[in-house]
């Protein structure tokens, strides 16, 4: 009788150990994106306050620290400076739903005319279809994957000012206006009350 | 009888309202509300010929309006012409070069995307306006050589978070604007310039906003004699060249965990001189910036006076750092010329009597590095243990940012030290007077006894 009890206890503890191990393994793999706190979060690169919008990105490091960025370009800047070894997971947001998605799995649309916080002009989408529709609707933009982004030049497209800008009817800026009017509300020219 | 009386009363009060409103335009509101919803300003403008000066009689006018030919629009009596806009469009759209709009109150209080005043033409002058906005107050798009002066811009809708507000003045690809003598408060960024060169921002007061003055991708901006209070950051100069930040006062940028008086990021060849930076979380913050000149600033009573992060090739001279919890923090910042500043927390030795310390003031990077790696450790800012650890950390001392010749006493700078010196003199005089009173009192008491 006592022996049986001992055996049971042993079984129990083995089970518990296995369950714990499995849970730990699961937990160890999982990097959760943190929500953006507009009052306190600032971009780990450029120091700007981060708006809880479609341009925000974040890296969760292997030791669980969350680094947030106001523009995908700044996240790449961080990777360039610090390498990718410490990164547990990197997240971007779906342009429409603001859902966090793994940056390797997202689809990207780039155009110099897109107005993002640091003017890198890369937008992220959860599905390829959404990205394509977006390009079609605007009539401009290049579809990219995370792999393509690694070869991207990451230029901040703010050189609207040719020389002294005495006269300034730049086409790229006109395109900006178009982007706004299609409802892709963005922070700088529209105040960003939506989201 | 009662009915008659109440009718009479009504009639009398109506008369009184009419009388009051005709006498005092301040009550024009009451009259206008009786006449109609407001005077159709667009009709008046449509009848004007290009180049005409339209002087608006006092009253309430109905927006939105679109100015598509050059006009000078003035208020007959400043502040008594009210333009009210209840729709979600822009209240005032200016499409004609050389338009002047002056002395008008614009009430555009709905929360919306479209700016209250939108300028898309060159050489537009906006003067002495009073704007209550639920979006950007004044936005300029591809419009240059404009002026905004004497204008007040205030955020209107209550209960909106700062991140969701619009900017006070928002310039995009708009060069050579003069923004002067304006008062802007409770907005997102009080003054925001993006890709807009040669802006002149002087004598403005910016308060309770996210960033007081924020420039991005803009060259040769002049930021002088402005006052910023209680913003997240007073002046934020980002990705800029040849900007001058001079004689400004930034106080109490301390309410937010990311606050600072002046921030330079990716800024090059910027002059930051003779500013007063007081009571902020960080006084002057410089990151990823090169070739800048910081001179003669009075940095006092901040948590951190000067913070350098990956900044190199900057020249930092003759600043005074007084009463900061930590005068300076630096990491990853080499090859800066830091000389002849006064750091009041530093105890130097001046054996040769030349007024500068013979030992350098070296900025220990320990805490800055720890806080970067583990932001939560900022809780240990200046805690005894951290200070002790910091004093133990001496490795790589040659590479630290250091002031090679720290001053033994604060640099003299004539007029500007007026307030501090003045208050000190005041204290002295008060002391003397009190002492005098006491002496007299004692003397009198003695005499009485005798």
Interface residues (C-beta under 8 A of the other chain):
Chain A: X38 X39 X40 X42 X46 X47 X48 X49 X51 X52 X65 X119 X156 X158 X159 X160 X161 X164 X165 X168 X169 X170 X173 X177 X185 X188 X189 X190 X191 X192 X193 X194
Chain B: X111 X112 X113 X114 X115 X135 X136 X139 X141 X142 X144 X161 X162 X163 X164 X165 X166 X167 X170 X172 X173 X175 X188 X192 X194 X195 X196 X197 X198 X210 X216 X217 X219 X232 X236 X238 X239 X256 X257 X258 X263 X265 X266 X285 X287 X374
